Amino acid sequence: QMQLVESGGGLVQPGGSLRLSCAASSTIFSIRAMGWYRQAPGKQRELVALFTRGDYTDYADSVKGRFTISRDNAGDTVYLQMNSLKPEDTALYYCNAKTYDHGDFWGQGTQVTVSS
């Protein structure tokens, strides 16, 4: 099974920055898309940013201009640079990888808390 290992969450003040990392390890299947979702208490999980083959990126409207997704050359590690963080960005952030033949994989989640 492919594993997704996340790091980089934490507590930050409003206006601050954090960088999340997610690396695929163990058995690495052919990935067609990889990115980040988040889930706040009492809310549904939502897309934050997604990187697909061909350098296409997709962002939630609420994070455009503040968050940037990037990846390494192999396409097995993705990063999420989060700037100008707001309290409403507080959530559990999940890494997601969509494979061609083996479905979706999820990380364990990393908590991001924006509070003064």
C-alpha positions in Angstrom: 0.0 0.0 0.0 1.1 3.5 -0.7 1.6 5.7 2.3 1.4 9.5 2.5 3.5 11.1 5.3 2.6 14.7 6.2 4.4 17.2 8.2 4.5 21.0 8.9 1.2 21.7 10.7 1.1 23.7 13.9 -0.2 26.8 15.7 0.4 30.2 14.0 -0.9 33.7 14.6 -3.2 35.4 12.0 -1.2 36.7 9.2 1.5 34.1 9.7 2.8 31.4 7.4 3.2 27.6 7.5 4.5 25.1 5.0 3.0 21.6 4.8 4.8 18.7 3.2 3.5 15.3 2.0 5.7 12.5 0.7 4.5 9.3 -0.8 6.4 6.3 0.5 6.3 2.5 0.5 4.7 1.2 -2.7 4.3 4.2 -5.0 1.6 3.8 -7.6 1.3 5.9 -10.7 -0.1 9.2 -9.4 -2.4 11.3 -11.6 -3.1 14.0 -9.1 -1.9 14.9 -5.6 -2.8 17.7 -3.3 -4.4 18.9 -0.1 -7.9 18.9 1.4 -9.0 20.2 4.8 -11.8 19.6 7.2 -12.9 22.0 10.0 -15.0 20.9 12.9 -18.6 20.4 11.8 -17.8 21.0 8.2 -17.3 18.7 5.2 -13.9 18.0 3.8 -13.0 20.4 1.0 -10.4 20.8 -1.6 -7.6 23.3 -0.8 -5.2 22.8 -3.7 -4.5 20.1 -6.2 -1.6 19.4 -8.6 -2.1 17.2 -11.6 0.1 15.9 -14.4 0.8 18.5 -17.0 1.4 21.2 -14.3 -2.3 22.0 -13.9 -3.2 23.4 -10.4 -6.6 24.0 -8.9 -7.2 26.1 -5.8 -10.2 26.8 -3.6 -11.4 30.3 -4.1 -10.8 31.0 -0.4 -7.1 30.4 -0.6 -6.2 31.8 -4.0 -3.4 34.4 -3.8 -2.4 33.1 -0.3 -1.6 29.5 -0.7 0.8 27.9 -3.3 1.1 24.2 -4.1 4.3 22.9 -5.5 5.9 19.5 -6.0 9.3 17.8 -6.5 10.6 16.7 -9.8 9.5 13.1 -9.3 6.0 14.1 -8.5 5.9 12.1 -5.3 6.2 14.9 -2.8 3.9 18.0 -2.6 4.2 21.1 -0.6 1.6 23.7 0.5 3.0 27.1 1.3 0.3 29.0 3.3 0.7 32.7 3.7 -1.5 35.4 5.3 -3.2 32.7 7.3 -6.7 33.5 8.8 -8.6 31.9 11.7 -11.0 30.4 9.2 -8.0 28.4 7.8 -8.0 26.4 11.0 -8.6 22.7 10.1 -7.2 19.3 9.8 -5.3 19.2 6.5 -5.1 15.9 4.6 -2.8 15.0 1.8 -4.5 13.1 -1.0 -3.1 11.1 -4.0 -5.2 10.0 -6.8 -3.8 7.0 -8.7 -4.6 5.7 -12.1 -5.3 2.1 -11.1 -5.5 1.9 -7.3 -7.9 4.6 -6.3 -7.3 7.4 -3.7 -4.9 7.4 -0.8 -5.1 9.8 2.2 -2.6 10.9 4.8 -3.3 10.8 8.5 -3.9 14.6 8.6 -2.0 17.4 10.2 -3.6 20.1 12.3 -3.3 23.8 11.4 -4.6 26.2 14.0 -4.6 30.0 13.3 -5.2 31.9 16.5 -3.9 34.8 18.5 
